């Protein structure tokens, strides 16, 4: 573990960042109090294209090999890749939402995904080229050392299945269908 996601393509994918935020509302004044807890993780539902029996074997082995929610796999949004570059300047504490970058980095636009360690992050505001501050979400999963390179080329995260019960379908044309939900493995 972790397993590599099979190279069969993606037909559909929905992805979201789930947060843990509590909101209390007064029944008399409708004033609200908001408390943002530390929890945040990526979640996704993935549907693969119809696969032949031969193509489906690697996917079946992948799903069964995960043993439900026990195993983990690496996966990222296959459409999000960038030629941006950034290297951390100084150490950054766990749960931080900003990184200081060195002078050699390129400009990075909001909405660009990157990987640090085995986790996936999204840039939340534009950063000019050179040294600067990279704002991102979700908060850092682990402390980051000085000189870490942010990977913008097909970044991935560590995932696990959202359920122990996963399966697939087969139709009369001998085409297999796979759809499943997964969550970031923290």
N, C-alpha and C positions, 0 to 999 in steps of 0.2 A: 504494500500500500504506500502511497496512493496509486491507483490504477490510472492509465491514460484513457481519455475519452476516445471511443472508436472514431476513425476517420471515414464517416459515412455521410457527412453533411447534415444540415439542419433545415427542416421544412418550415417550422414556426417556433418562436421562442418569445415568452413574455418574462420580463425581469423587473424586479422592484427592490428597493432598499427598505426593509422593515425596521422601524424604530420603536422604542419603548418609552412612551410619553404619557404621563398621567395628567388628566385635566379634571379639576373639581369646579363645579358651577353652583353658585348660591341659588337656591330656589326662590329667594326673595328679591335679590338685586340683579341677578344674572351675571354678577362679577365672576371672573374666572381666575383660578390659580393654576399655573402650569408647572409641572416638574418633569424635566427631561432626565430620564435615567440613562445609564451608560450603554445599554444594549442597542445594537444596530447590526443587521446582517443582510446580505444579499439573498434573495429567493428567486427561483425561476421555475417555469414550466416549459418543457422542451418536447417538441414533436419532431420525429425524424421522418424523412421522405419514405415512401413505400420502398421496401427492400426485397430482393429475391431471397430464396432460401440460402444460397451461398453467401450473399452479403449480410444476411441477418445473423449468421452464426457468431460473428465477432461481437455483435451487440448483445445477443443472448448470453454469451460467456461473460461479457462485461457486467451485465445486470446481475446474473447469478453469482459471479465472483465477488460482488460488493457485499453479499450476505445481508441484504436489507440495509438498515441504517448503520451497521457496524463499520463497513469499509468507507474509504474516501477516494475521491478522484479529482483530477485537475481538469478545469474547464474555464473558458472565457467566452465572451461575446465574439463570434467569428467575424463580425463586420467591423469591429473596433480595433484598428491598428493605426499607428502613427510613426512618423520619423522623428518626433520630438526627442530631445535629450535633456536629462537633468541628473545631477549628482548631489547628494546631500552634503551640506557644509556644517559640520558639528553634529553632535548627538541629539536625538529627539526622543522624548519620553513617550511611553505607551499612552494611548488615548489622545494624543495631540492631533489637531486638525490642520496644522501648518508645518511645512518643512522649509528650512533655509537652504537655498541651492547655490552652487559655486558659479563663478563667472563664465565658465565654458558652456553653460546650458543654452538651449534654444528657447524660442518663444513657445508657450504651451497655451492652447485655447481651452476655455471652459467646456466641459462635456467630454474631454479626452480621458480615456481610461489608462491607468498604469498599474504595474505590479511592483510591490516591495516584499521581499521574502516570498511567502506562498499566498499572499492576499491581494485582492483587487480593490482599487480605489478610483474615484472619479474626481477630476479637477473641477472646482466650483467657481473659479474666476480666472480670467486671463492672466498669464504671467509673461512679462516681456523677456526678451533674450538677455542672457547674462545672469549675474547674481540677483537673487530676489527671493520672494516668499511664494511658495506653492500652497494654495488653499485647496483642501480636498475633503471628501467624505467617503466612507464612514471614518470615524477616528482610528488612529493607528492600533493595530492588533498586538504589536510588540515594539519594544524600544528599537530605535534605528541608530546604527553607528555612523560615524563620520565616513564619508567617501562611498556610501551605498549608491549604486546606480539604479535609477527608476527605469523599469522596463516598459516602454510604450509600444513595443512590437508584439501584437497578439497577446496582451497580458491575460493572465489566468488567476484563478483563486482555487482554494481547496474546498471541495463540496462533498456532501453526502446526500443520500436519498432522503426525501421528506417522510417516507413511509417504509415500513418493513415489507409491505405487500406491493410488489411490482410485477407486472406481466406484460404481455403483448398480444396482438391479434393476428389472425391469419385469415385471408379470404379465399374464395374459390379460384382466383387467378394465381394462387400461390404467392401472393405478396404479403409481406409482414408489415405490421404497423406498430410503432413504439411511441408512447407518450408517457412522460413521468415528471414528477415534481422533485425538486432538490433544493437544499438550503446550504448556505456557506457553513463549512465545518470550522467552528471556533474552538 
